[in-house]
Each structure stands twice: as structure tokens, then as C-alpha cells.
Amino acid sequence: MENEEMTQDDSLEIELEEVADDTEEDTEESTEDDRGVEYWKAEALKNKAILERNKNKPKAEKKSNKQSDDFDYGEFAYLAQKGIESDDDIKFVKERMEDSGKSLRDTLNAGWFKTELAERQALASTANATPKGTSAKGTAVDSVDYWMTKPLEEVPQEMRRAVVKALEAKDTDKGKFYNS
């Protein structure tokens, strides 16, 4: 029985030593934890100060990759799908977007915009369809052939030299016979 009591006493001593070791480790951990808490409090204060400074700074406008007055490729594709491809029409769309303050899609879907754009495109297509500088006979008003048929006094100053040269060339090229 005595052996059993010693064993219990020994086991008690071992347990007491383990508890003492644990408390020493706990005190070491608690000092590390206290240091950690202090560290994190300091970090929190530092971050708070940075946030306050950023709030007080004047906000600079964020610069995007695209220019603010130019469309990106997706918007150009959307415009092309809607039938707006000429540079004049694209400028017109930009102006109307700025005037109305609406997005590209809202501007293109607006009824007033559709009518204005249709009128512009109709005027542009008729202007492109009519020949420039032609008379009723079909010859161009700014061509030498047109002015060769007119008296020299009516010919504009910038065309006179070319008209005189053409008349001289016509006279020298005439053949002996009436149809040559």
C-alpha cells in the first residue's frame, strides 16, 4: 500500500509541476498577447489617421484610360450598328449627349434625336448625290471645257490662262478637212 501512496504522491507532484509549467507559459503568452494587443491598437490608430487625412485631401478627378470626349471601341461598334459611321454624325452624337446629359444609349433611343439624325443624314446624302460645280448642260462649271465656250471677258481670272492655252491647242490641232 505504501507503494500505491507514493505513486499517488509522485503523480501529484508531477501534476503540480505541469500546472506550474503551464502557468509560466501562460504568463509568457499573456505578455506576448499584451504586446500584440498594443501593436494592433497602434496599427488601428495609424490607419484611422490615414483615413482622416484622405478624407481631408481634395479629391482629384479619376482619369480613365479613355479620353472623356472620345468613344471606345464598343461604343463605336454600337454606333455603327445603329447606322452612325461618319465623323460628322459621331460629332453630332457627342454634342447631343453633352447637351442632354444622357448616356449614349438613352440619347440614341430618344425620339427627338432620331428625327434630328434622320434629317441630317438625308441632307448629307442629297448633298453627296448632287454633282459639284456643274451647269445645266452637264459640264462642270469649274472645268476648262465649260469656259472655252464662253467669251474671254466672262472667264474668271484664275481660269483665264488655262482657257487660253486650251483654245490655242485646239486651234493648232485642227486638220485641213472639216471633220478632222
C-alpha positions in Angstrom: 0.0 0.0 0.0 2.8 2.3 0.7 3.9 1.9 -2.9 0.5 2.9 -4.0 0.6 6.1 -1.8 4.0 7.0 -3.2 2.7 6.6 -6.6 -0.2 8.9 -5.8 2.2 11.4 -4.2 4.5 11.2 -7.2 1.7 11.7 -9.5 0.5 14.7 -7.5 4.0 16.2 -7.7 4.1 15.6 -11.4 0.8 17.3 -11.9 1.9 20.2 -9.8 5.0 20.6 -11.8 2.9 20.5 -15.1 0.5 23.1 -13.7 3.4 25.4 -12.7 4.9 25.0 -16.2 1.6 25.8 -17.7 1.2 29.0 -15.6 4.7 30.1 -16.6 3.8 29.5 -20.3 0.5 31.4 -19.8 2.3 34.4 -18.3 4.7 34.4 -21.2 1.8 34.2 -23.7 -0.1 36.9 -21.9 2.8 39.3 -22.1 3.1 38.4 -25.8 -0.7 38.9 -26.2 -0.5 42.2 -24.4 2.3 43.3 -26.8 0.1 42.1 -29.7 -2.9 44.0 -28.5 -0.8 47.1 -28.1 0.6 46.6 -31.6 -2.8 46.2 -33.1 -4.2 49.3 -31.3 -1.3 51.3 -32.7 -2.0 50.0 -36.2 -5.7 50.8 -35.8 -4.8 54.4 -34.7 -2.4 54.8 -37.6 -5.0 53.5 -40.2 -7.6 55.9 -38.7 -5.2 58.8 -39.0 -4.6 57.9 -42.7 -8.3 57.7 -43.4 -8.9 61.1 -41.8 -6.1 62.6 -43.9 -7.5 61.1 -47.1 -10.9 62.5 -46.2 -9.5 66.0 -45.9 -7.5 65.8 -49.1 -9.2 67.4 -52.1 -10.4 64.6 -54.4 -8.6 64.6 -57.7 -10.7 63.6 -60.7 -10.1 60.0 -61.6 -8.5 59.6 -65.0 -9.8 56.8 -67.1 -8.0 55.0 -69.8 -10.1 56.6 -72.5 -10.5 60.2 -73.3 -13.6 61.7 -71.8 -14.7 63.2 -75.1 -14.0 60.1 -77.2 -15.9 56.9 -77.6 -14.3 53.5 -77.0 -14.3 50.6 -79.5 -17.5 49.2 -78.0 -19.3 52.4 -78.4 -18.1 52.9 -81.9 -19.4 49.4 -82.7 -22.7 50.3 -81.1 -22.9 53.5 -83.2 -22.0 51.5 -86.4 -24.8 49.0 -85.7 -27.2 51.9 -85.4 -26.1 53.3 -88.8 -23.9 56.2 -87.4 -20.5 55.9 -89.0 -19.5 59.3 -90.5 -17.3 61.6 -88.5 -19.9 64.4 -88.7 -22.6 62.1 -87.3 -20.3 61.0 -84.5 -19.6 64.6 -83.6 -23.3 65.3 -83.7 -24.0 62.4 -81.3 -21.3 63.7 -78.8 -22.8 67.2 -78.9 -26.3 65.9 -78.2 -25.1 63.7 -75.4 -23.3 66.7 -73.8 -26.4 68.9 -74.3 -28.9 66.4 -72.9 -26.6 64.9 -70.2 -27.9 61.5 -71.1 -25.9 58.3 -71.8 -25.2 57.1 -75.3 -27.9 54.5 -75.3 -30.6 56.9 -73.9 -29.6 59.6 -76.4 -29.8 57.2 -79.4 -33.2 55.9 -78.3 -34.7 59.4 -77.8 -37.3 60.3 -80.4 -36.1 63.8 -80.8 -32.6 62.6 -81.5 -33.8 60.0 -84.1 -35.6 62.7 -86.1 -32.7 65.2 -86.0 -30.3 62.5 -87.1 -32.6 61.3 -89.9 -32.8 64.9 -91.2 -29.0 65.3 -91.0 -28.4 62.1 -92.8 -30.9 62.9 -95.5 -29.4 66.3 -96.1 -25.9 64.8 -96.2 -26.9 62.1 -98.7 -28.5 64.6 -101.1 -25.5 66.8 -100.8 -23.3 63.9 -101.7 -25.5 62.8 -104.6 -25.6 66.1 -106.5 -22.5 66.7 -108.7 -20.5 69.7 -107.6 -19.9 72.6 -110.0 -22.0 71.5 -113.0 -24.2 73.6 -115.2 -27.5 72.6 -116.7 -25.7 71.1 -119.8 -23.8 68.6 -117.6 -20.3 70.0 -117.9 -18.6 71.1 -114.7 -18.6 74.9 -114.1 -15.1 74.8 -112.9 -13.7 72.9 -115.9 -11.8 74.4 -118.8 -14.2 72.9 -121.4 -17.1 74.9 -119.9 -15.2 78.2 -120.0 -13.9 77.6 -123.6 -17.4 78.1 -124.9 -17.8 81.5 -123.1 -16.4 84.8 -124.1 -13.0 85.6 -122.5 -14.4 88.5 -120.5 -16.7 86.2 -118.6 -14.0 83.7 -117.6 -12.8 84.1 -114.0 -9.2 85.4 -113.5 -7.9 82.1 -112.1 -9.2 80.1 -115.1 -8.1 82.5 -118.0 -4.6 81.2 -118.5 -5.8 77.6 -118.7 -8.6 78.5 -121.1 -6.3 80.5 -123.4 -3.8 77.6 -123.6 -6.7 75.2 -124.3 -8.0 77.4 -127.1 -4.6 77.7 -128.7 -4.1 73.9 -128.5 -7.5 73.4 -130.1 -6.6 75.8 -133.0 -3.2 74.1 -133.7 -4.7 70.6 -133.7 -7.2 71.4 -136.4 -6.7 69.4 -139.6 -7.2 70.5 -143.2 -10.5 68.9 -143.6 -13.8 69.9 -141.9 -14.2 66.7 -139.9 -10.7 66.3 -138.7 
